[in-house]
Amino acid sequence: MARIKHGRAAMREKNGRPPPYSYRPGNTALHRFSPVVKLLALLVITTLVFLFDFYALAEAAVFLLLCAFIARIKPWELLRGIKPVLIMSLLIVISRSVVLKSPWFSPSGCRAGLLFSGNMIICFSAGSLLFSVTTMTELKDSLEKIERLILKPLVCLFRRSGKPVFMRAASKLEQPKLGFAISLMLGFLPRFFEIWETACTAYDARCGKKGIQAILTLTPLVTGRMIETAAETAQAMESRGASLRF
């Protein structure tokens, strides 16, 4: 954790900007909005853009631009850290456009590749916007609150039955864990970018080469660090008597 904080501080000193997918303090209407509603809006946007055509893509882009304006965030700042996604999108467009028979180019395949690439960019931007205006604590508390409200009638019903099996089930349901599990899972997104930016800063300090070589060098290092972070999180939870078993 100390290495992450040090790398994040070094990166901010370098460019004066926060890491991708990091919270930006503010008091705008979007900051004050319910975290659960913002999460549901993210799920709706990312689902609709994959179900419909370019029209849904354009409408989602306009909606995100409006939200960024409300949150006082420059729209292009939502795209920070998107370079790996753009490289993957370019490869997808090329693979869908080139065919193994004359005329060697497929307009429909190119169109499908561009649509998929646009969807990936919109999903990335929507996730960046969510984490820019919502803290993980707010999201976790809201999810747990809603989970308790949903499970409360079921807990009361089980307790009224008086049977040991239902009483044990009620005791487990009184301590919601699904919201915590979801927030923990989502929390790995901003953490990934923090670790990636830290690795990039260290790589640049050692005068590493740019381009594909940098991605091939950093990817296994970041993957390994993410695995270590997951293990550290699990150990910290176990030391506090927490468990994600339902």
C-alpha positions in Angstrom: 0.0 0.0 0.0 2.9 2.3 0.8 4.3 1.7 -2.6 1.0 2.6 -4.3 0.7 5.8 -2.3 4.3 6.8 -3.2 3.8 6.0 -6.8 0.6 8.0 -6.9 2.2 11.0 -5.2 5.1 10.9 -7.7 2.8 10.7 -10.6 0.8 13.7 -9.4 4.0 15.7 -9.0 4.9 14.7 -12.5 1.8 15.9 -14.3 -0.3 17.6 -11.6 -3.3 15.4 -12.4 -5.0 12.6 -10.5 -4.7 8.9 -11.6 -7.3 7.4 -13.9 -10.5 6.2 -12.1 -9.7 8.2 -9.0 -12.2 10.3 -7.0 -12.3 14.1 -7.6 -13.6 16.0 -4.6 -16.5 18.3 -5.4 -20.0 19.5 -4.4 -21.8 19.3 -7.7 -25.2 17.8 -8.2 -23.6 14.6 -9.6 -21.4 14.3 -6.6 -24.4 14.5 -4.3 -26.5 12.1 -6.3 -27.2 8.6 -4.8 -24.3 6.3 -5.5 -26.6 3.4 -6.2 -28.5 5.4 -8.9 -25.1 6.3 -10.5 -24.1 2.6 -10.5 -27.4 1.6 -12.0 -27.0 4.3 -14.7 -23.5 2.9 -15.5 -25.0 -0.6 -15.9 -27.8 0.7 -18.1 -25.4 2.7 -20.3 -22.9 -0.2 -20.7 -25.8 -2.6 -21.6 -27.6 -0.4 -24.0 -24.5 0.5 -26.1 -23.9 -3.2 -26.8 -27.5 -3.9 -27.6 -28.1 -1.2 -30.0 -26.4 0.5 -33.0 -24.4 3.7 -33.5 -27.5 5.8 -32.4 -27.3 4.4 -28.8 -23.5 5.0 -28.9 -24.0 8.7 -29.9 -26.7 9.2 -27.3 -24.5 7.7 -24.6 -21.6 9.9 -25.6 -23.8 13.1 -25.4 -25.1 11.9 -22.0 -21.6 11.4 -20.7 -20.6 14.8 -22.0 -23.5 16.4 -20.2 -22.7 14.6 -16.9 -19.0 15.6 -17.2 -20.1 19.2 -17.6 -22.3 19.0 -14.5 -19.5 17.4 -12.5 -17.1 20.1 -13.8 -14.8 17.5 -15.3 -13.1 18.1 -18.6 -14.5 15.3 -20.9 -11.1 14.3 -22.2 -9.9 13.7 -18.7 -12.3 10.7 -18.5 -10.1 9.0 -21.2 -7.0 9.1 -19.1 -5.4 5.6 -19.0 -7.4 4.4 -22.0 -4.3 3.7 -24.2 -4.4 -0.2 -23.7 -8.1 -0.1 -24.6 -7.4 1.9 -27.8 -4.6 -0.5 -28.8 -6.9 -3.5 -28.3 -9.7 -1.7 -30.2 -7.4 -1.0 -33.1 -6.4 -4.7 -33.3 -10.1 -5.7 -33.2 -10.9 -3.3 -36.1 -8.0 -4.6 -38.2 -9.0 -8.3 -37.5 -12.6 -7.7 -38.4 -11.8 -5.6 -41.5 -9.3 -8.0 -43.2 -10.6 -11.2 -44.7 -8.8 -14.1 -46.3 -10.4 -13.7 -49.7 -10.6 -10.9 -52.4 -11.2 -8.0 -52.0 -9.4 -8.5 -48.6 -11.5 -5.8 -46.9 -14.9 -6.2 -45.3 -16.9 -3.0 -44.9 -19.4 -4.7 -42.6 -16.6 -6.2 -40.5 -14.9 -2.8 -40.2 -18.2 -1.2 -39.2 -18.7 -3.9 -36.5 -15.2 -3.4 -35.2 -15.6 0.3 -35.0 -18.9 -0.1 -33.2 -17.4 -2.5 -30.7 -14.4 -0.1 -30.2 -16.8 2.8 -29.6 -18.7 0.7 -27.1 -15.5 0.0 -25.2 -14.5 3.7 -25.1 -18.0 4.6 -23.8 -17.9 2.0 -21.1 -14.4 3.1 -20.1 -15.5 6.7 -19.9 -18.7 5.9 -18.0 -16.7 3.9 -15.4 -14.2 6.8 -15.1 -17.0 9.2 -14.5 -18.6 7.0 -11.8 -15.4 6.8 -9.8 -14.7 10.5 -10.3 -17.8 11.5 -8.5 -18.3 8.6 -6.1 -16.1 7.3 -3.3 -15.9 3.6 -2.5 -17.1 4.3 1.0 -20.3 5.9 -0.3 -20.9 3.1 -2.7 -20.3 0.4 -0.1 -22.6 2.0 2.5 -25.4 2.6 0.0 -25.3 -1.0 -1.3 -25.3 -2.4 2.2 -28.2 -0.1 3.2 -30.3 -1.3 0.2 -29.4 -4.9 0.8 -30.6 -4.6 4.4 -33.9 -3.0 3.3 -34.5 -5.9 0.8 -33.5 -8.6 3.3 -35.3 -7.1 6.3 -38.8 -8.7 5.5 -37.2 -12.0 4.9 -35.3 -11.9 8.2 -38.6 -11.1 10.1 -40.3 -14.0 8.3 -37.6 -16.4 9.2 -37.5 -15.3 12.9 -41.3 -15.7 13.2 -41.1 -19.3 12.1 -39.0 -20.2 15.2 -37.3 -23.1 13.5 -33.5 -23.5 14.1 -32.7 -23.7 10.4 -34.6 -20.4 9.6 -33.2 -18.7 12.7 -29.6 -19.5 11.6 -30.5 -18.2 8.1 -31.9 -15.0 9.6 -28.7 -14.4 11.6 -26.6 -14.6 8.4 -29.0 -12.4 6.5 -28.8 -9.7 9.2 -25.2 -9.1 8.2 -25.3 -8.2 4.5 -22.2 -9.1 2.5 -23.3 -8.8 -1.1 -23.0 -5.0 -1.2 -19.5 -5.3 0.4 -18.4 -7.9 -2.1 -19.6 -5.8 -5.0 -17.9 -2.6 -3.7 -14.7 -4.6 -3.1 -14.8 -6.0 -6.7 -15.4 -2.5 -8.1 -12.6 -1.1 -6.0 -10.1 -3.1 -7.9 -10.7 -0.9 -11.0 -9.2 2.3 -9.6 -6.5 0.3 -7.8 -5.5 -1.3 -11.1 -4.9 2.2 -12.6 -3.0 3.3 -9.5 -0.7 0.3 -9.8 -0.3 0.8 -13.6 0.6 4.5 -13.2 3.1 3.6 -10.5 4.7 1.0 -12.8 4.7 3.4 -15.7 6.4 6.1 -13.5 9.1 3.6 -12.5 9.5 2.4 -16.1 10.0 5.9 -17.4 12.5 6.7 -14.6 14.6 3.8 -15.9 14.4 5.2 -19.5 12.3 2.2 -20.7 11.3 2.2 -24.4 7.8 3.3 -25.3 5.1 1.6 -27.3 4.3 -2.1 -27.5 7.5 -3.0 -25.6 6.4 -1.0 -22.6 3.0 -2.7 -22.5 4.6 -6.2 -22.8 7.0 -5.3 -20.0 4.5 -3.7 -17.7 1.5 -6.1 -18.1 3.0 -9.1 -16.3 4.4 -6.8 -13.5 1.0 -5.1 -13.0 -0.8 -8.5 -13.1 1.5 -9.9 -10.4 1.0 -6.8 -8.2 -2.7 -7.1 -8.6 -2.6 -10.7 -7.4 -0.5 -9.6 -4.4 -3.0 -6.8 -3.7 -5.9 -9.3 -3.8 -4.1 -11.6 -1.4 -3.3 -8.7 0.9 -6.9 -7.6 0.9 -8.0 -11.1 1.8 -5.5 -11.4 4.6 -6.6 -8.0 6.0 -10.3 -9.1 5.9 -9.5 -12.4 7.6 -7.5 -10.7 10.4 -10.6 -8.6 11.1 -12.8 -11.6 11.3 -14.5 -10.9 7.9 -15.5 -13.5 5.3 -17.1 -13.3 2.0 -18.8 -16.7 2.4 -22.6 -16.4 2.2 
